[in-house]
Amino acid sequence: MIEIGAESARKKLPELLDKAKAGEQAIITKHGKPYAAIVPVEQRIDVTIGGVLSLFGTGKGLWGDTPGRYINSLREEWGG
């Protein structure tokens, strides 16, 4: 696996793509931290987002048993 800085990766993108086609992975870093990966198509992970409806219920209980009352208390706290 190759680890390469973002600026170098920009300059060497065609080379990185050829290596990915040959099966080699590359991690692109920025200020020493990993930011992205170039991987062969066969190794990719598909992430699908189901839209807003897929989020339904994910915050259940976040605002307590009476969300409206809680939000009103926040408004009152800030003078609203």
WOJOHU-V952906 format. One record per run of one state. SS is the DSSP state (H for helix, E for strand, - for the rest). FROM is the first residue (numbers start at 1). LEN is the number of residues. If there is no record, write none. Layout:
ss: {SS & SS}
from: {FROM & FROM}
len: {LEN & LEN}
//
This chain:
ss: {- & E & H & - & H & - & E & - & E & - & H & - & H & - & H & -}
from: {1 & 2 & 6 & 12 & 13 & 22 & 26 & 31 & 33 & 39 & 41 & 44 & 52 & 56 & 67 & 78}
len: {1 & 4 & 6 & 1 & 9 & 4 & 5 & 2 & 6 & 2 & 3 & 8 & 4 & 11 & 11 & 3}
//
